[in-house]
Amino acid sequence: MASETRRSLVQHSRLRRDPHAVLRRMLDRVRPGALLDDPTKELEQRIADLLGKPAALFFPSGTMAQQAALRVHAERTGRRTFAAHAQCHLALWEDGGYNAVHGLRHKTVGDHHGLIILDHLAEVREPIAALLLELPQREIGGLLPEWDDLVAQTGWARGRGAATHMDGARLWEAQTYYERPFVEIAGLFDTVYVSLYKGLEGVRGAVLAGDRETVDAASVWRRRLGGAIPDAWPLAVAALVGLDDVLPRMAEFRDHARAVAAAINADGYARTHPEVPQTPLFHVHVPAPKSAVEAAVKRILDETGVELPRHVSSSPDPTRCSIELTIGVVSLEFTPQDVADLVRQLR
Ligand SMILES: Cc1ncc(COP(=O)(O)O)c(C=O)c1O
């Protein structure tokens, strides 16, 4: 019985996040005396430049960054409601923080299992502070709206005096789909949150970018919420390593994700959603109950040391479920056929 993870298909695997491995990557970047120039400031400037925004601010988490941004948009517009997908991160994973802490209201738009389209927005009849778009929409397989749809939807919001906010937790991954510079994509949004630890494979943390006034106002909320931490430099350095080493590899991850999905679909036991991944993140829909797949994930780890995602999503059909796969540095060592063979064992 293997007692530890030997190979992993999980982006946040301990194989990559192990402190020794993380510190070794960071040490290569931090030269003696380098901390005299605060790496957090360097990171904020670099992301502001990359996204073409006048200002950018480090936050300890994306959860805090997005709530602060929406709070500022609400105060500026005098409106309490933001429009966003029913399965956005704020709705599913933040225990209603936007409401409990900030008194905001989430107007859900779109189909639960599909992308927001302009027709859905036309049904929003109340004034909104902001339209939040998650790129890609994680919970529906990492789908992305086509460019023209993105332009139309952000234009719709601006035309109604609402701010546009991007949940860009995976903007780094999404950019390869649009094949446009980050500046152009971010240009459709007043505020953009990016994550430092998902695609970039840093430690934790987030950055919120926007105009100076908005970012200054968000910094007040960061302090109020206890997020103005001095010495955030280890998180910043890990993210700078990610910007140098991992960001340039997004197209490679996306291409491998496509090859993996093709092998799973050709095998025929499970199928991927989308069929051709748009980003390195995609879902695998498995014809087995959630409990059986959870048990199989555990068994595979115990018997072979291969780690698969532990989080299994249920489906309205109890005989089916799905898992999320993200191709990154550690999962590249699996051939597409290796992954298809593993998926076949999820039963
Ligand atoms: C789409 C999306 N938005 C926001 C977040 C929040 O990020 P954090 O974990 O830094 O709070 C996540 C985290 O998983 C996410 O997937």
The ligand as an ORCA input file, in Angstrom:
! r2SCAN-3c Opt
* xyz 0 1
  C     -13.531     31.372     -9.549
  C     -12.971     31.691     -8.205
  N     -13.137     32.922     -7.704
  C     -12.659     33.266     -6.506
  C     -11.957     32.374     -5.719
  C     -11.485     32.811     -4.357
  O     -10.110     32.773     -4.195
  P      -9.440     32.652     -2.744
  O      -9.298     31.202     -2.477
  O      -8.131     33.353     -2.917
  O     -10.327     33.331     -1.750
  C     -11.758     31.067     -6.205
  C     -11.046     30.065     -5.388
  O     -11.098     28.876     -5.610
  C     -12.286     30.717     -7.475
  O     -12.155     29.481     -7.981
*
